[in-house]
Amino acid sequence: MRINLEPIGIIKKAGKCSEILIYSDFEQLVKNMMSKLSKNDNDQHSLVIIHKNKDLNDLHQVRVTKTHLIDRVGNILRVGKIDANDDSVIDVRLECNGLITGEV
């Protein structure tokens, strides 16, 4: 079964890390997520990224990747390296104490 999903952004490789560009229509998602982060800069924040799978040999339409948040500039999230480039982002979730948030 094929499901059509609207992307909220795109993943781009950026040297030793990756950048997730969140489309302006979904910029509120980034603001909501940032408001839930701890104010302590020493905390490591993990993100769960659901993105389109471009591997044609794999029957799965999506991939789930866990990575850490490095920083944010506007609607661009700089994260640890993700094995994806030009993949459409379907969802971004914040992981807090081993639990994935229900709504970001």
N, CA, C and O atoms as a GROMACS GRO file, in nm:
protein
  416
    1MET      N    1   0.084  -0.116   0.000
    1MET     CA    2   0.000   0.000   0.000
    1MET      C    3   0.090   0.124   0.000
    1MET      O    4   0.186   0.131   0.076
    2ARG      N    5   0.058   0.220  -0.084
    2ARG     CA    6   0.131   0.346  -0.094
    2ARG      C    7   0.052   0.455  -0.023
    2ARG      O    8  -0.070   0.464  -0.039
    3ILE      N    9   0.122   0.537   0.055
    3ILE     CA   10   0.059   0.648   0.125
    3ILE      C   11   0.126   0.776   0.078
    3ILE      O   12   0.248   0.784   0.071
    4ASN      N   13   0.047   0.875   0.046
    4ASN     CA   14   0.100   1.005   0.006
    4ASN      C   15   0.105   1.096   0.128
    4ASN      O   16   0.003   1.124   0.189
    5LEU      N   17   0.225   1.141   0.162
    5LEU     CA   18   0.246   1.228   0.276
    5LEU      C   19   0.306   1.360   0.229
    5LEU      O   20   0.390   1.363   0.139
    6GLU      N   21   0.263   1.468   0.290
    6GLU     CA   22   0.318   1.600   0.258
    6GLU      C   23   0.442   1.624   0.342
    6GLU      O   24   0.437   1.610   0.464
    7PRO      N   25   0.554   1.660   0.281
    7PRO     CA   26   0.675   1.687   0.358
    7PRO      C   27   0.666   1.820   0.431
    7PRO      O   28   0.598   1.913   0.387
    8ILE      N   29   0.737   1.828   0.545
    8ILE     CA   30   0.745   1.953   0.621
    8ILE      C   31   0.881   2.019   0.602
    8ILE      O   32   0.903   2.130   0.649
    9GLY      N   33   0.972   1.950   0.535
    9GLY     CA   34   1.106   2.004   0.514
    9GLY      C   35   1.191   1.910   0.432
    9GLY      O   36   1.142   1.815   0.371
   10ILE      N   37   1.322   1.939   0.430
   10ILE     CA   38   1.416   1.860   0.352
   10ILE      C   39   1.548   1.850   0.427
   10ILE      O   40   1.586   1.941   0.501
   11ILE      N   41   1.618   1.739   0.408
   11ILE     CA   42   1.749   1.715   0.471
   11ILE      C   43   1.859   1.747   0.370
   11ILE      O   44   1.852   1.707   0.254
   12LYS      N   45   1.959   1.820   0.416
   12LYS     CA   46   2.075   1.853   0.332
   12LYS      C   47   2.201   1.816   0.407
   12LYS      O   48   2.212   1.841   0.527
   13LYS      N   49   2.298   1.756   0.338
   13LYS     CA   50   2.428   1.730   0.398
   13LYS      C   51   2.503   1.861   0.410
   13LYS      O   52   2.498   1.946   0.321
   14ALA      N   53   2.573   1.876   0.524
   14ALA     CA   54   2.649   1.999   0.547
   14ALA      C   55   2.779   1.964   0.617
   14ALA      O   56   2.792   1.981   0.738
   15GLY      N   57   2.875   1.916   0.541
   15GLY     CA   58   3.004   1.877   0.598
   15GLY      C   59   2.993   1.757   0.689
   15GLY      O   60   2.949   1.650   0.646
   16LYS      N   61   3.032   1.773   0.816
   16LYS     CA   62   3.029   1.662   0.912
   16LYS      C   63   2.895   1.648   0.981
   16LYS      O   64   2.880   1.564   1.070
   17CYS      N   65   2.796   1.729   0.941
   17CYS     CA   66   2.664   1.720   1.002
   17CYS      C   67   2.559   1.730   0.891
   17CYS      O   68   2.592   1.731   0.772
   18SER      N   69   2.436   1.736   0.931
   18SER     CA   70   2.326   1.752   0.837
   18SER      C   71   2.241   1.870   0.880
   18SER      O   72   2.241   1.908   0.997
   19GLU      N   73   2.171   1.928   0.786
   19GLU     CA   74   2.080   2.038   0.816
   19GLU      C   75   1.941   2.000   0.770
   19GLU      O   76   1.922   1.945   0.661
   20ILE      N   77   1.844   2.032   0.854
   20ILE     CA   78   1.705   2.007   0.819
   20ILE      C   79   1.640   2.143   0.799
   20ILE      O   80   1.627   2.222   0.893
   21LEU      N   81   1.600   2.169   0.677
   21LEU     CA   82   1.531   2.293   0.644
   21LEU      C   83   1.381   2.267   0.659
   21LEU      O   84   1.323   2.189   0.584
   22ILE      N   85   1.320   2.334   0.756
   22ILE     CA   86   1.176   2.322   0.776
   22ILE      C   87   1.109   2.430   0.691
   22ILE      O   88   1.144   2.548   0.702
   23TYR      N   89   1.014   2.390   0.608
   23TYR     CA   90   0.945   2.485   0.522
   23TYR      C   91   0.871   2.589   0.606
   23TYR      O   92   0.825   2.559   0.716
   24SER      N   93   0.860   2.710   0.554
   24SER     CA   94   0.802   2.822   0.629
   24SER      C   95   0.659   2.794   0.676
   24SER      O   96   0.618   2.845   0.780
   25ASP      N   97   0.583   2.714   0.604
   25ASP     CA   98   0.447   2.679   0.646
   25ASP      C   99   0.447   2.603   0.778
   25ASP      O  100   0.346   2.602   0.848
   26PHE      N  101   0.558   2.539   0.812
   26PHE     CA  102   0.566   2.456   0.932
   26PHE      C  103   0.666   2.514   1.034
   26PHE      O  104   0.711   2.443   1.123
   27GLU      N  105   0.698   2.641   1.020
   27GLU     CA  106   0.796   2.704   1.109
   27GLU      C  107   0.750   2.703   1.255
   27GLU      O  108   0.834   2.701   1.346
   28GLN      N  109   0.621   2.703   1.278
   28GLN     CA  110   0.568   2.698   1.415
   28GLN      C  111   0.612   2.568   1.484
   28GLN      O  112   0.629   2.567   1.606
   29LEU      N  113   0.630   2.461   1.408
   29LEU     CA  114   0.677   2.334   1.462
   29LEU      C  115   0.813   2.353   1.530
   29LEU      O  116   0.836   2.302   1.640
   30VAL      N  117   0.904   2.426   1.464
   30VAL     CA  118   1.036   2.450   1.518
   30VAL      C  119   1.026   2.535   1.645
   30VAL      O  120   1.093   2.508   1.744
   31LYS      N  121   0.943   2.638   1.641
   31LYS     CA  122   0.928   2.725   1.759
   31LYS      C  123   0.872   2.647   1.877
   31LYS      O  124   0.919   2.665   1.990
   32ASN      N  125   0.774   2.561   1.854
   32ASN     CA  126   0.716   2.481   1.962
   32ASN      C  127   0.821   2.386   2.021
   32ASN      O  128   0.829   2.370   2.143
   33MET      N  129   0.900   2.324   1.936
   33MET     CA  130   1.002   2.231   1.981
   33MET      C  131   1.108   2.303   2.064
   33MET      O  132   1.148   2.253   2.169
   34MET      N  133   1.153   2.417   2.018
   34MET     CA  134   1.255   2.492   2.090
   34MET      C  135   1.204   2.539   2.226
   34MET      O  136   1.282   2.549   2.320
   35SER      N  137   1.076   2.569   2.237
   35SER     CA  138   1.022   2.614   2.364
   35SER      C  139   1.020   2.502   2.468
   35SER      O  140   1.016   2.529   2.588
   36LYS      N  141   1.024   2.377   2.424
   36LYS     CA  142   1.022   2.263   2.516
   36LYS      C  143   1.161   2.219   2.560
   36LYS      O  144   1.174   2.136   2.650
   37LEU      N  145   1.265   2.274   2.498
   37LEU     CA  146   1.402   2.236   2.533
   37LEU      C  147   1.442   2.298   2.666
   37LEU      O  148   1.398   2.407   2.702
   38SER      N  149   1.527   2.227   2.736
   38SER     CA  150   1.582   2.276   2.862
   38SER      C  151   1.669   2.398   2.835
   38SER      O  152   1.731   2.409   2.730
   39LYS      N  153   1.673   2.487   2.929
   39LYS     CA  154   1.756   2.607   2.916
   39LYS      C  155   1.903   2.577   2.942
   39LYS      O  156   1.988   2.662   2.915
   40ASN      N  157   1.935   2.460   2.995
   40ASN     CA  158   2.073   2.421   3.026
   40ASN      C  159   2.144   2.384   2.897
   40ASN      O  160   2.108   2.285   2.832
   41ASP      N  161   2.245   2.461   2.859
   41ASP     CA  162   2.317   2.437   2.734
   41ASP      C  163   2.398   2.308   2.735
   41ASP      O  164   2.437   2.259   2.629
   42ASN      N  165   2.425   2.252   2.854
   42ASN     CA  166   2.503   2.129   2.863
   42ASN      C  167   2.421   2.005   2.830
   42ASN      O  168   2.477   1.898   2.808
   43ASP      N  169   2.290   2.018   2.827
   43ASP     CA  170   2.204   1.903   2.798
   43ASP      C  171   2.218   1.863   2.651
   43ASP      O  172   2.229   1.948   2.563
   44GLN      N  173   2.217   1.733   2.627
   44GLN     CA  174   2.215   1.680   2.491
   44GLN      C  175   2.070   1.658   2.452
   44GLN      O  176   1.994   1.594   2.526
   45HIS      N  177   2.031   1.710   2.340
   45HIS     CA  178   1.894   1.697   2.294
   45HIS      C  179   1.892   1.606   2.172
   45HIS      O  180   1.964   1.627   2.075
   46SER      N  181   1.807   1.503   2.179
   46SER     CA  182   1.795   1.410   2.067
   46SER      C  183   1.668   1.438   1.990
   46SER      O  184   1.565   1.475   2.047
   47LEU      N  185   1.676   1.418   1.860
   47LEU     CA  186   1.561   1.432   1.773
   47LEU      C  187   1.536   1.300   1.702
   47LEU      O  188   1.630   1.227   1.671
   48VAL      N  189   1.412   1.271   1.678
   48VAL     CA  190   1.374   1.157   1.596
   48VAL      C  191   1.318   1.216   1.467
   48VAL      O  192   1.219   1.289   1.468
   49ILE      N  193   1.382   1.183   1.356
   49ILE     CA  194   1.347   1.237   1.226
   49ILE      C  195   1.280   1.126   1.144
   49ILE      O  196   1.338   1.019   1.126
   50ILE      N  197   1.160   1.150   1.096
   50ILE     CA  198   1.093   1.057   1.006
   50ILE      C  199   1.105   1.119   0.867
   50ILE      O  200   1.057   1.229   0.842
   51HIS      N  201   1.170   1.046   0.776
   51HIS     CA  202   1.194   1.100   0.643
   51HIS      C  203   1.174   0.994   0.536
   51HIS      O  204   1.176   0.874   0.564
   52LYS      N  205   1.157   1.042   0.414
   52LYS     CA  206   1.134   0.954   0.301
   52LYS      C  207   1.257   0.868   0.275
   52LYS      O  208   1.370   0.915   0.287
   53ASN      N  209   1.236   0.743   0.241
   53ASN     CA  210   1.343   0.651   0.209
   53ASN      C  211   1.364   0.650   0.058
   53ASN      O  212   1.275   0.611  -0.017
   54LYS      N  213   1.480   0.694   0.014
   54LYS     CA  214   1.508   0.698  -0.130
   54LYS      C  215   1.574   0.571  -0.182
   54LYS      O  216   1.602   0.559  -0.301
   55ASP      N  217   1.599   0.475  -0.092
   55ASP     CA  218   1.660   0.348  -0.132
   55ASP      C  219   1.558   0.266  -0.209
   55ASP      O  220   1.462   0.216  -0.150
   56LEU      N  221   1.577   0.252  -0.337
   56LEU     CA  222   1.481   0.181  -0.422
   56LEU      C  223   1.477   0.031  -0.394
   56LEU      O  224   1.378  -0.035  -0.426
   57ASN      N  225   1.584  -0.024  -0.335
   57ASN     CA  226   1.588  -0.166  -0.304
   57ASN      C  227   1.516  -0.201  -0.175
   57ASN      O  228   1.498  -0.318  -0.143
   58ASP      N  229   1.475  -0.099  -0.100
   58ASP     CA  230   1.406  -0.117   0.027
   58ASP      C  231   1.257  -0.093   0.006
   58ASP      O  232   1.219   0.007  -0.055
   59LEU      N  233   1.173  -0.183   0.055
   59LEU     CA  234   1.029  -0.170   0.035
   59LEU      C  235   0.965  -0.067   0.126
   59LEU      O  236   0.850  -0.028   0.104
   60HIS      N  237   1.037  -0.023   0.228
   60HIS     CA  238   0.980   0.074   0.321
   60HIS      C  239   0.981   0.214   0.260
   60HIS      O  240   1.079   0.254   0.197
   61GLN      N  241   0.872   0.287   0.278
   61GLN     CA  242   0.861   0.422   0.222
   61GLN      C  243   0.930   0.526   0.308
   61GLN      O  244   0.974   0.630   0.259
   62VAL      N  245   0.941   0.499   0.438
   62VAL     CA  246   0.999   0.597   0.528
   62VAL      C  247   1.110   0.535   0.611
   62VAL      O  248   1.119   0.413   0.626
   63ARG      N  249   1.194   0.623   0.666
   63ARG     CA  250   1.300   0.582   0.757
   63ARG      C  251   1.285   0.665   0.884
   63ARG      O  252   1.238   0.779   0.880
   64VAL      N  253   1.325   0.608   0.995
   64VAL     CA  254   1.325   0.678   1.123
   64VAL      C  255   1.470   0.684   1.168
   64VAL      O  256   1.537   0.582   1.181
   65THR      N  257   1.518   0.806   1.192
   65THR     CA  258   1.657   0.827   1.230
   65THR      C  259   1.663   0.909   1.358
   65THR      O  260   1.597   1.012   1.370
   66LYS      N  261   1.741   0.861   1.453
   66LYS     CA  262   1.762   0.935   1.577
   66LYS      C  263   1.897   1.005   1.567
   66LYS      O  264   1.997   0.944   1.529
   67THR      N  265   1.900   1.132   1.602
   67THR     CA  266   2.022   1.211   1.595
   67THR      C  267   2.018   1.317   1.705
   67THR      O  268   1.916   1.332   1.773
   68HIS      N  269   2.126   1.389   1.723
   68HIS     CA  270   2.129   1.493   1.826
   68HIS      C  271   2.124   1.631   1.761
   68HIS      O  272   2.175   1.653   1.651
   69LEU      N  273   2.060   1.723   1.832
   69LEU     CA  274   2.047   1.860   1.786
   69LEU      C  275   2.174   1.937   1.822
   69LEU      O  276   2.215   1.938   1.938
   70ILE      N  277   2.234   2.001   1.723
   70ILE     CA  278   2.353   2.082   1.746
   70ILE      C  279   2.311   2.227   1.773
   70ILE      O  280   2.347   2.284   1.876
   71ASP      N  281   2.235   2.284   1.681
   71ASP     CA  282   2.181   2.418   1.703
   71ASP      C  283   2.070   2.447   1.603
   71ASP      O  284   2.040   2.366   1.515
   72ARG      N  285   2.012   2.564   1.619
   72ARG     CA  286   1.903   2.606   1.532
   72ARG      C  287   1.927   2.750   1.491
   72ARG      O  288   1.963   2.834   1.574
   73VAL      N  289   1.907   2.778   1.363
   73VAL     CA  290   1.911   2.915   1.312
   73VAL      C  291   1.783   2.933   1.230
   73VAL      O  292   1.771   2.880   1.120
   74GLY      N  293   1.688   3.006   1.286
   74GLY     CA  294   1.560   3.025   1.218
   74GLY      C  295   1.489   2.892   1.200
   74GLY      O  296   1.462   2.822   1.298
   75ASN      N  297   1.459   2.859   1.077
   75ASN     CA  298   1.389   2.733   1.049
   75ASN      C  299   1.484   2.623   1.002
   75ASN      O  300   1.442   2.525   0.939
   76ILE      N  301   1.614   2.639   1.031
   76ILE     CA  302   1.713   2.537   0.996
   76ILE      C  303   1.763   2.471   1.125
   76ILE      O  304   1.812   2.539   1.216
   77LEU      N  305   1.749   2.339   1.131
   77LEU     CA  306   1.799   2.262   1.244
   77LEU      C  307   1.929   2.196   1.201
   77LEU      O  308   1.932   2.120   1.104
   78ARG      N  309   2.036   2.226   1.273
   78ARG     CA  310   2.165   2.161   1.246
   78ARG      C  311   2.173   2.042   1.340
   78ARG      O  312   2.165   2.057   1.462
   79VAL      N  313   2.190   1.923   1.282
   79VAL     CA  314   2.188   1.799   1.359
   79VAL      C  315   2.310   1.715   1.326
   79VAL      O  316   2.386   1.747   1.234
   80GLY      N  317   2.330   1.608   1.402
   80GLY     CA  318   2.437   1.514   1.371
   80GLY      C  319   2.415   1.454   1.234
   80GLY      O  320   2.306   1.464   1.177
   81LYS      N  321   2.517   1.393   1.181
   81LYS     CA  322   2.511   1.340   1.045
   81LYS      C  323   2.400   1.236   1.030
   81LYS      O  324   2.388   1.144   1.110
   82ILE      N  325   2.321   1.252   0.925
   82ILE     CA  326   2.213   1.160   0.890
   82ILE      C  327   2.247   1.100   0.754
   82ILE      O  328   2.293   1.171   0.664
   83ASP      N  329   2.224   0.972   0.738
   83ASP     CA  330   2.248   0.905   0.611
   83ASP      C  331   2.133   0.936   0.515
   83ASP      O  332   2.054   0.848   0.480
   84ALA      N  333   2.126   1.061   0.473
   84ALA     CA  334   2.021   1.106   0.383
   84ALA      C  335   2.064   1.238   0.321
   84ALA      O  336   2.131   1.319   0.386
   85ASN      N  337   2.026   1.260   0.198
   85ASN     CA  338   2.050   1.387   0.132
   85ASN      C  339   1.935   1.413   0.036
   85ASN      O  340   1.900   1.327  -0.045
   86ASP      N  341   1.878   1.530   0.045
   86ASP     CA  342   1.761   1.568  -0.035
   86ASP      C  343   1.639   1.481  -0.006
   86ASP      O  344   1.547   1.474  -0.087
   87ASP      N  345   1.638   1.416   0.111
   87ASP     CA  346   1.521   1.338   0.151
   87ASP      C  347   1.416   1.432   0.210
   87ASP      O  348   1.450   1.527   0.281
   88SER      N  349   1.291   1.405   0.182
   88SER     CA  350   1.182   1.484   0.238
   88SER      C  351   1.160   1.446   0.384
   88SER      O  352   1.157   1.328   0.418
   89VAL      N  353   1.145   1.547   0.469
   89VAL     CA  354   1.118   1.525   0.610
   89VAL      C  355   0.968   1.521   0.630
   89VAL      O  356   0.896   1.610   0.586
   90ILE      N  357   0.921   1.416   0.698
   90ILE     CA  358   0.778   1.399   0.722
   90ILE      C  359   0.742   1.447   0.862
   90ILE      O  360   0.636   1.506   0.882
   91ASP      N  361   0.830   1.424   0.960
   91ASP     CA  362   0.803   1.466   1.097
   91ASP      C  363   0.934   1.477   1.173
   91ASP      O  364   1.032   1.410   1.141
   92VAL      N  365   0.934   1.561   1.275
   92VAL     CA  366   1.046   1.578   1.366
   92VAL      C  367   0.989   1.572   1.507
   92VAL      O  368   0.896   1.645   1.540
   93ARG      N  369   1.046   1.485   1.589
   93ARG     CA  370   1.000   1.471   1.727
   93ARG      C  371   1.118   1.489   1.821
   93ARG      O  372   1.231   1.452   1.788
   94LEU      N  373   1.092   1.546   1.936
   94LEU     CA  374   1.192   1.568   2.038
   94LEU      C  375   1.190   1.451   2.135
   94LEU      O  376   1.084   1.408   2.179
   95GLU      N  377   1.309   1.399   2.169
   95GLU     CA  378   1.319   1.291   2.266
   95GLU      C  379   1.364   1.352   2.399
   95GLU      O  380   1.468   1.416   2.408
   96CYS      N  381   1.284   1.330   2.502
   96CYS     CA  382   1.314   1.380   2.636
   96CYS      C  383   1.317   1.263   2.734
   96CYS      O  384   1.216   1.194   2.751
   97ASN      N  385   1.431   1.241   2.796
   97ASN     CA  386   1.446   1.133   2.894
   97ASN      C  387   1.402   0.997   2.839
   97ASN      O  388   1.338   0.919   2.909
   98GLY      N  389   1.436   0.970   2.716
   98GLY     CA  390   1.404   0.842   2.655
   98GLY      C  391   1.263   0.832   2.600
   98GLY      O  392   1.227   0.730   2.541
   99LEU      N  393   1.180   0.935   2.618
   99LEU     CA  394   1.043   0.936   2.567
   99LEU      C  395   1.033   1.034   2.450
   99LEU      O  396   1.087   1.144   2.456
  100ILE      N  397   0.965   0.991   2.346
  100ILE     CA  398   0.945   1.078   2.231
  100ILE      C  399   0.819   1.158   2.253
  100ILE      O  400   0.714   1.103   2.285
  101THR      N  401   0.830   1.290   2.236
  101THR     CA  402   0.716   1.376   2.259
  101THR      C  403   0.603   1.346   2.161
  101THR      O  404   0.628   1.314   2.045
  102GLY      N  405   0.481   1.356   2.208
  102GLY     CA  406   0.365   1.329   2.124
  102GLY      C  407   0.340   1.440   2.025
  102GLY      O  408   0.300   1.415   1.911
  103GLU      N  409   0.364   1.562   2.067
  103GLU     CA  410   0.346   1.676   1.977
  103GLU      C  411   0.462   1.770   1.999
  103GLU      O  412   0.495   1.805   2.113
  104VAL      N  413   0.522   1.812   1.890
  104VAL     CA  414   0.637   1.901   1.901
  104VAL      C  415   0.593   2.043   1.891
  104VAL      O  416   0.676   2.134   1.898
   0.00000   0.00000   0.00000
